[in-house]
Amino acid sequence: MQVPGKIMLFGEYAVLDGALAVLTPVDRFVTCTVDPGGPQPPLVRQLLPQGEREFEPIASHLQAQFEGIKGRYLLDMRAFFDASGKLGLGSSAAGTVALARAFFEASHRTPSLEELFLTAQRAHRAAQGVGSGADIAVCCLQKLCAYRWDEANFYGQFNELEDAGHLLDDVWAVVTQKPANTPSLVKQMKLYAQAHPQIYARHMQAISDASEMGCNALKTNDFYMLQRAVYRGREALIALSKDAQIPVWSEVHQQVAQVLDPLGVPFKPTGAGVGDLIWILPQKNEAKLALKALTAAHFPSLRFKKTVCF
């Protein structure tokens, strides 16, 4: 079975406080292969570019939710890496959902989307200590996703988001070669929120406003509104990074700005920051020029397809 990677387009950090996030699945997959005759408790391993290693502690938290399962489970995650390391496509979330689906199948159970999400989110959250579950949700849904997280009730609401004009059939991203440590950044942001709650709330509102604008742009097939939302989301993250002194916006983003801003091509960080992927939104007649400029500046780019794979 396969589970796609994801890119968070809008809603970084604010989603933890209940704001809307927008995420898309992309055509890079974790593949889970199963040998049902394996040991009990089950043996779970990751296949990575540098070889195999155990998928812990997420696997142990998942195993605790299932009784009597056995087998050997191999999660092939090589598509989520390049020569520099992780691309920032949510490999741990995709691996968690793939393994949860495999465990349900081994238990002869067919989960609802909600049950699959909650099972995977419990394990992922227990292992990492933080997280809204947005990446888990889009890996479960495997469609363009509008998502909200309710921390008080440990509940995620997610629905397919209509891309009325197919504005995101192609998703372009810059590979920064600087993967983020998302749990660490989220914990730093929590400390900032506790120390400066009013300023933090203002930043979260700005991020939320950009996310709502982006969502509406997709629903109404308004490409120019979507570009404005990207600019607003970027400016909100820059302001947050400056005040919090947390590298949501970092040197690599500034370097990409020097390449793309003169061309008028909107872009913004995705995910927690530092590096990971940078989402760019050129018009069709701008894409070739933008990619040529990025290549000349030694920034590799990737073209993803918004995809579904059940």
Buried (B, 14 or more C-beta within 10 A) or exposed (E): BBBBBBBBBBBBBBBBBBBBBBBBBBBBBBBBEBEEEBEEBBBBBBBBEEEEEEBEEBBBBBBEBBEEBBBBBBBBBBBBBBEEBBBBBBBBBBBBBBBBBBBBBBBEEEBEEEBBBBBBBBBBBBBBEBBBBBBBBBBBBBBBBBBBBEEEEEBBEBEEBBBEBEBBEEBBBBBBBBBBEBBEBBEBBBEBBEEBEEBBEBBBBBBBBBBBBBBEBBBEBBBEBBBBBBBBBBBBBBBBBEBBEBBBBBEBBEBBBEBBEEEEBBBBBBBBBBBBBBBBBBEEEBBEEBBEBBEEEEBBBBEBBBBEEE
